[in-house]
Amino acid sequence: MAYSIVVLIVAYNVPPMHDYARYFKHWDLVLVGGDPWQKMVAANAYGPIHNLFAWLYALDKQIPKLVFVASWLFIAIYSVNRFWQLTKPTPTQKWFYLFFWFCNPFFIISTVFYGFNDNIVALFAFIGLLLIIQFKKHEWGVAVITLGVLTKLYPLFLLPFVSSNKKLILKYALMFILLLSAGYLLTYWAWGGSFVNALGKANGRDPTLFSIMRFVNGAYYPFETLSQIIIGLTNLFILLGVGYVFKVFKNGIIDQPTAFLAGFTMLLLFYKAGQQQFYLTYFALFAIWSFWEFQKNVPNLKAFYSIILLGGWFAVMAGLVYPLTNEMHGEYEWIRDLIGLPTFLIQLIVVFFLLKPPNLLVEEHAIQS
């Protein structure tokens, strides 16, 4: 409780910066009845849920930030408390987990200072997966994930793993389409049809920061003639990667929590818009996965530690190097061209271990003993 209070007080007193300061342009337009997706310097790539924070912003410009920070605090505190209640993790693993959530500069910078709205996306994904995996409330889970999609599009890639049953897949897909359509119809009624401008913004921009495509597009990539071809195939790589994970999931080789996490890893492996804030949702999925993985007799420790390694990489690069080098601009621009390569390699390790669970014979032996 004391930790949460301190974090919220500090967050409130840190002046608006980075993306959070840019949100004000959109919310100002909403409050005067303008079009929040109109063309401007800080083009709005967000969904209609983001616009609703304008009325909290009208009360105090820092209130939406407090909601975003509180979303992260809920995920972190819930995750650590639940993980510490498990009997399978060792004390060392529990301490690793605690430090991962509460002492990671990446989370502190992303919430307290930058106030990313991806924290609310992460919360929607977290609650949605809890409803699906723990409480078996698939319809409610799909509805909550839809709220995430109406905030930012990328939670869409969680939907293939809601079920492996063909009939249920069609049912949940139809439900998602109806809910999404209803959300966009309300959006059209409130602000007109310009919201479609946001749907292709991430796909239309140049590769960014932690994406392997930024490296391919940069000066250090040795095969310049191939770079644009590879970047043009980004969406195909994503579909093939996520499709492969779904096939493995459908064949019963991996369980549902692993499928959610592995599928999302495949998305981030090739996604052009490789922004650091997307990993707030990624690590929320990691928390969901860890709850169930450490209830097994033989948890996948290689996958666990490889994701901890990825979290450490983001702690250094996004939590320390990024703010200390003026967001990797000026004389540090070269970091932006290179950072996607090691990120990609670590993610490959994560995918490999997620899709290669511990030997079932070993687990069966552990159960028998």
KAWO-V447494 format. One record per residue. RES is the residue in one small letter. SS is DSSP state (A for helix, B for strand, O for the rest). PHI is phi in radians with two decimals (999 if undefined). Layout:
res:RES ss:SS phi:PHI
res:RES ss:SS phi:PHI
This chain:
res:m ss:O phi:999
res:a ss:A phi:-1.09
res:y ss:A phi:-1.04
res:s ss:A phi:-1.10
res:i ss:A phi:-1.09
res:v ss:A phi:-1.08
res:v ss:A phi:-1.06
res:l ss:A phi:-1.17
res:i ss:A phi:-1.14
res:v ss:A phi:-1.10
res:a ss:A phi:-1.03
res:y ss:A phi:-1.14
res:n ss:A phi:-1.56
res:v ss:O phi:-1.37
res:p ss:O phi:-1.11
res:p ss:O phi:-0.99
res:m ss:O phi:-2.63
res:h ss:A phi:0.89
res:d ss:A phi:-1.09
res:y ss:A phi:-1.07
res:a ss:A phi:-1.16
res:r ss:A phi:-1.30
res:y ss:A phi:-1.02
res:f ss:A phi:-1.05
res:k ss:A phi:-1.04
res:h ss:A phi:-1.23
res:w ss:A phi:-1.19
res:d ss:A phi:-1.06
res:l ss:A phi:-1.14
res:v ss:A phi:-1.06
res:l ss:A phi:-1.21
res:v ss:O phi:-1.77
res:g ss:O phi:1.39
res:g ss:O phi:-1.49
res:d ss:O phi:-1.66
res:p ss:O phi:-1.25
res:w ss:O phi:-1.91
res:q ss:O phi:-1.20
res:k ss:O phi:-1.19
res:m ss:O phi:-2.78
res:v ss:O phi:-1.05
res:a ss:O phi:-1.63
res:a ss:O phi:-1.03
res:n ss:O phi:-1.47
res:a ss:O phi:-1.77
res:y ss:O phi:-1.81
res:g ss:O phi:-1.57
res:p ss:A phi:-1.14
res:i ss:A phi:-1.03
res:h ss:A phi:-1.02
res:n ss:A phi:-1.14
res:l ss:O phi:-1.15
res:f ss:O phi:-1.27
res:a ss:A phi:-1.02
res:w ss:A phi:-1.32
res:l ss:A phi:-1.25
res:y ss:A phi:-1.04
res:a ss:A phi:-1.13
res:l ss:A phi:-1.29
res:d ss:O phi:-2.87
res:k ss:O phi:-1.10
res:q ss:O phi:-1.69
res:i ss:A phi:-1.10
res:p ss:A phi:-0.99
res:k ss:A phi:-1.07
res:l ss:A phi:-1.10
res:v ss:A phi:-1.14
res:f ss:A phi:-1.12
res:v ss:A phi:-1.16
res:a ss:A phi:-1.11
res:s ss:A phi:-1.08
res:w ss:A phi:-1.13
res:l ss:A phi:-1.05
res:f ss:A phi:-1.05
res:i ss:A phi:-1.06
res:a ss:A phi:-1.14
res:i ss:A phi:-1.18
res:y ss:A phi:-1.03
res:s ss:A phi:-1.14
res:v ss:A phi:-1.15
res:n ss:A phi:-1.03
res:r ss:A phi:-1.20
res:f ss:A phi:-1.12
res:w ss:A phi:-1.23
res:q ss:A phi:-1.40
res:l ss:O phi:-1.26
res:t ss:O phi:-1.64
res:k ss:O phi:-1.28
res:p ss:O phi:-1.13
res:t ss:O phi:-1.34
res:p ss:A phi:-0.98
res:t ss:A phi:-1.08
res:q ss:A phi:-1.14
res:k ss:A phi:-1.15
res:w ss:A phi:-1.21
res:f ss:A phi:-0.95
res:y ss:A phi:-1.14
res:l ss:A phi:-1.10
res:f ss:A phi:-1.12
res:f ss:A phi:-0.99
res:w ss:A phi:-1.53
res:f ss:A phi:-1.73
res:c ss:O phi:-2.11
res:n ss:O phi:-1.59
res:p ss:A phi:-1.00
res:f ss:A phi:-1.05
res:f ss:A phi:-1.18
res:i ss:A phi:-1.14
res:i ss:A phi:-1.13
res:s ss:A phi:-1.19
res:t ss:A phi:-1.86
res:v ss:A phi:-1.10
res:f ss:A phi:-1.69
res:y ss:O phi:-1.54
res:g ss:O phi:0.97
res:f ss:O phi:-1.08
res:n ss:O phi:-1.26
res:d ss:A phi:-1.11
res:n ss:A phi:-1.10
res:i ss:A phi:-1.31
res:v ss:A phi:-1.10
res:a ss:A phi:-1.05
res:l ss:A phi:-1.14
res:f ss:A phi:-1.05
res:a ss:A phi:-1.12
res:f ss:A phi:-1.08
res:i ss:A phi:-1.16
res:g ss:A phi:-1.01
res:l ss:A phi:-1.25
res:l ss:A phi:-1.05
res:l ss:A phi:-1.08
res:i ss:A phi:-1.30
res:i ss:A phi:-1.45
res:q ss:A phi:-1.50
res:f ss:O phi:-1.70
res:k ss:O phi:0.99
res:k ss:O phi:-1.74
res:h ss:A phi:-1.10
res:e ss:A phi:-1.10
res:w ss:A phi:-1.15
res:g ss:A phi:-1.09
res:v ss:A phi:-1.09
res:a ss:A phi:-1.09
res:v ss:A phi:-1.20
res:i ss:A phi:-1.06
res:t ss:A phi:-1.07
res:l ss:A phi:-1.06
res:g ss:A phi:-1.10
res:v ss:A phi:-1.14
res:l ss:O phi:-1.32
res:t ss:O phi:-1.73
res:k ss:O phi:-2.57
res:l ss:A phi:-1.30
res:y ss:A phi:-1.14
res:p ss:A phi:-1.08
res:l ss:A phi:-0.91
res:f ss:A phi:-1.38
res:l ss:A phi:-1.48
res:l ss:A phi:-1.09
res:p ss:A phi:-1.04
res:f ss:A phi:-1.84
res:v ss:O phi:-1.16
res:s ss:O phi:-2.75
res:s ss:O phi:-1.82
res:n ss:O phi:-1.52
res:k ss:A phi:-1.01
res:k ss:A phi:-1.15
res:l ss:A phi:-1.22
res:i ss:A phi:-1.02
res:l ss:A phi:-1.11
res:k ss:A phi:-1.07
res:y ss:A phi:-1.24
res:a ss:A phi:-1.12
res:l ss:A phi:-1.12
res:m ss:A phi:-1.07
res:f ss:A phi:-1.06
res:i ss:A phi:-1.07
res:l ss:A phi:-1.14
res:l ss:A phi:-1.16
res:l ss:A phi:-1.12
res:s ss:A phi:-1.08
res:a ss:A phi:-1.08
res:g ss:A phi:-1.09
res:y ss:A phi:-1.32
res:l ss:A phi:-1.15
res:l ss:A phi:-1.12
res:t ss:A phi:-1.09
res:y ss:A phi:-1.09
res:w ss:A phi:-1.12
res:a ss:A phi:-1.45
res:w ss:A phi:-2.30
res:g ss:O phi:1.52
res:g ss:A phi:-1.61
res:s ss:A phi:-1.25
res:f ss:A phi:-1.05
res:v ss:A phi:-1.15
res:n ss:A phi:-1.07
res:a ss:A phi:-1.37
res:l ss:A phi:-1.16
res:g ss:O phi:-1.89
res:k ss:A phi:-1.13
res:a ss:A phi:-1.12
res:n ss:A phi:-1.26
res:g ss:A phi:-1.57
res:r ss:O phi:-1.47
res:d ss:O phi:-1.21
res:p ss:O phi:-1.02
res:t ss:B phi:-2.19
res:l ss:B phi:0.65
res:f ss:O phi:-1.51
res:s ss:O phi:-1.47
res:i ss:A phi:-1.03
res:m ss:A phi:-1.21
res:r ss:A phi:-1.17
res:f ss:A phi:-1.12
res:v ss:A phi:-1.08
res:n ss:A phi:-1.52
res:g ss:O phi:-1.64
res:a ss:O phi:-1.27
res:y ss:O phi:-1.61
res:y ss:O phi:-1.32
res:p ss:O phi:-1.33
res:f ss:O phi:-2.02
res:e ss:A phi:-1.02
res:t ss:A phi:-1.17
res:l ss:A phi:-1.59
res:s ss:A phi:-1.06
res:q ss:A phi:-1.20
res:i ss:A phi:-1.13
res:i ss:A phi:-1.11
res:i ss:A phi:-1.11
res:g ss:A phi:-1.16
res:l ss:O phi:-1.66
res:t ss:A phi:-0.90
res:n ss:A phi:-1.10
res:l ss:A phi:-1.14
res:f ss:A phi:-1.04
res:i ss:A phi:-1.10
res:l ss:A phi:-1.09
res:l ss:A phi:-1.16
res:g ss:A phi:-1.15
res:v ss:A phi:-1.15
res:g ss:A phi:-1.10
res:y ss:A phi:-1.14
res:v ss:A phi:-1.08
res:f ss:A phi:-1.09
res:k ss:A phi:-1.07
res:v ss:A phi:-1.11
res:f ss:A phi:-1.12
res:k ss:A phi:-1.10
res:n ss:O phi:-1.42
res:g ss:O phi:1.39
res:i ss:O phi:-1.36
res:i ss:O phi:-2.19
res:d ss:O phi:-1.51
res:q ss:A phi:-1.15
res:p ss:A phi:-1.01
res:t ss:A phi:-1.16
res:a ss:A phi:-1.11
res:f ss:A phi:-0.99
res:l ss:A phi:-1.24
res:a ss:A phi:-1.17
res:g ss:A phi:-1.10
res:f ss:A phi:-1.23
res:t ss:A phi:-1.10
res:m ss:A phi:-1.07
res:l ss:A phi:-1.05
res:l ss:A phi:-1.26
res:l ss:A phi:-1.01
res:f ss:A phi:-2.06
res:y ss:O phi:-1.12
res:k ss:O phi:-1.15
res:a ss:B phi:-1.46
res:g ss:B phi:-1.48
res:q ss:O phi:-1.36
res:q ss:O phi:-1.11
res:q ss:O phi:-1.18
res:f ss:A phi:-1.13
res:y ss:A phi:-1.37
res:l ss:A phi:-1.10
res:t ss:A phi:-1.20
res:y ss:A phi:-1.02
res:f ss:A phi:-1.29
res:a ss:A phi:-1.12
res:l ss:A phi:-1.16
res:f ss:A phi:-1.03
res:a ss:A phi:-1.07
res:i ss:A phi:-1.02
res:w ss:A phi:-1.06
res:s ss:A phi:-1.14
res:f ss:A phi:-1.01
res:w ss:A phi:-1.46
res:e ss:A phi:-1.13
res:f ss:O phi:-1.54
res:q ss:O phi:-1.65
res:k ss:O phi:-1.39
res:n ss:O phi:-1.17
res:v ss:O phi:-2.19
res:p ss:O phi:-1.17
res:n ss:O phi:-1.43
res:l ss:A phi:-1.21
res:k ss:A phi:-1.13
res:a ss:A phi:-1.17
res:f ss:A phi:-1.02
res:y ss:A phi:-1.27
res:s ss:A phi:-1.20
res:i ss:A phi:-1.32
res:i ss:A phi:-1.05
res:l ss:A phi:-1.07
res:l ss:A phi:-1.08
res:g ss:A phi:-1.11
res:g ss:A phi:-1.16
res:w ss:A phi:-1.06
res:f ss:A phi:-1.25
res:a ss:A phi:-1.04
res:v ss:A phi:-1.35
res:m ss:A phi:-1.36
res:a ss:A phi:-1.60
res:g ss:A phi:-1.56
res:l ss:A phi:-2.07
res:v ss:A phi:-1.10
res:y ss:A phi:-1.00
res:p ss:A phi:-1.26
res:l ss:A phi:-1.42
res:t ss:O phi:-2.04
res:n ss:O phi:0.94
res:e ss:O phi:1.04
res:m ss:O phi:1.07
res:h ss:O phi:-1.95
res:g ss:A phi:1.13
res:e ss:A phi:-1.21
res:y ss:A phi:-1.80
res:e ss:A phi:-1.02
res:w ss:A phi:-1.06
res:i ss:A phi:-1.11
res:r ss:A phi:-1.06
res:d ss:A phi:-1.32
res:l ss:A phi:-1.89
res:i ss:A phi:-1.11
res:g ss:A phi:-1.18
res:l ss:A phi:-1.18
res:p ss:A phi:-1.09
res:t ss:A phi:-1.05
res:f ss:A phi:-1.07
res:l ss:A phi:-1.15
res:i ss:A phi:-1.14
res:q ss:A phi:-1.12
res:l ss:A phi:-1.06
res:i ss:A phi:-1.09
res:v ss:A phi:-1.03
res:v ss:A phi:-1.05
res:f ss:A phi:-1.03
res:f ss:A phi:-1.29
res:l ss:A phi:-1.14
res:l ss:O phi:-1.50
res:k ss:O phi:-2.19
res:p ss:O phi:-1.14
res:p ss:O phi:-0.97
res:n ss:O phi:-0.96
res:l ss:A phi:-1.09
res:l ss:A phi:-1.13
res:v ss:A phi:-1.12
res:e ss:A phi:-1.17
res:e ss:A phi:-1.08
res:h ss:A phi:-1.11
res:a ss:A phi:-1.11
res:i ss:A phi:-1.10
res:q ss:A phi:-1.14
res:s ss:O phi:-1.41
